[in-house]
Amino acid sequence: MHYVADIVSTTGPNTINRENVQRKIVVSANITGRDLKSVVNQIKEKIHDTIQLAITGDLPGNEIQSPMAIVILGGLLSSTLLNIFIVPTVYYISNVKNEKR
């Protein structure tokens, strides 16, 4: 796991810090009494279950759950795309305008 992230237990407000010209984002989760592997596995299972609900919407009993799963997956997809493409683009454009001044 140390190849992906440095895991440190801290207290305080969630902030974005800069260190050596890199952004450091604090992600907090309450996993007291559990190891990280079990939490990651549980998240994977929930995503898998949500995808299965969205796909099997035509089966009896899924009439209400399937549209909700589609909305959840659509929200996750749109927010991910927004954070990957739109936010950096807007940040870049605003930064270029500030440098011209």
N, C-alpha and C positions, 0 to 999 in steps of 0.2 A: 504494500500500500504506500510505502514511502516514495515510490516512483511517481505517484499521482499527486500526492498532497502531503503536507506536514500537518499532523494532527496534534493540536495542543489544547489542553483544557484551560479556559480562561473565563473570567466573569466580566460583565460590563455591557454597554450598549453595542448593537451591531453597527459596524462602521466599515468604510473602505479606506484603507491606509495605503500610502506609497512607501516603498522601501527599495532602494537601488533601482529607481525608475520603473518598478513593476508594481502593479496594483495587488494589494493583499485584501481579500474579501473574507470576512468572518461569516461562516455559515454555522448556525447553531441548531442543535437537535437534542432532544431529551431522550437519551437511550440508557438511562440509569439501570444498572443491573443486566445489561445485554452487551454482547460483543458486536463490533461493527459488521462482521460477516453476516450475522443473522438479520440485522437491520437491512442491509443491502439485498439479501435474499427475499425478505418480506416485500420490499419495494418492487423488486422484479416480478414477484408473484402477483401483486396487485395490478401492475401494468399489464401483465399477460392476461389476467382475468378481465380487465377492462376491454382489452382488444377483442377477446373472445366474445364478450357481450355485444360489442358493436358489430361483429361479423355475423353472429347467430341471431339477428333480430327477427327473422321470420319464423323462428320456432315458438311453439305455444309457451306462454308464461314469460316471454321476454319483451312483450309489447311496451312496457313502461321502462324497463331497465336498458334496453338497447338504445333508444334515443338519448337517454341520459349519458350513456357511455360514449356515444358519438359527440355529444356536446363537450364532455370532459376531454376527450382526445383532441377535438378541434381547438379547445382553449389551450391545451398544452402545446400543440403544434404552432398555433398562431403566436403565442407568447415566446416560444423558442425562436421562431423566425424573426420576430420583432427584435429580440435581444441580440441575435447574431448579425442581422443586416441593417435594420433601420436605426437603432440606437448608435452604433459606431459611425454610420453615415452622417447623422445629424450632429454628432460630436465633432467629426472631422470638418464638416462645413462651418460650424460655428467657430471652431478653432482657426480655420483659415481666414475667416472674416476678422477675427480679433487680431491676427498677425498683420493684416493689411493696414490696420489703424496705426 
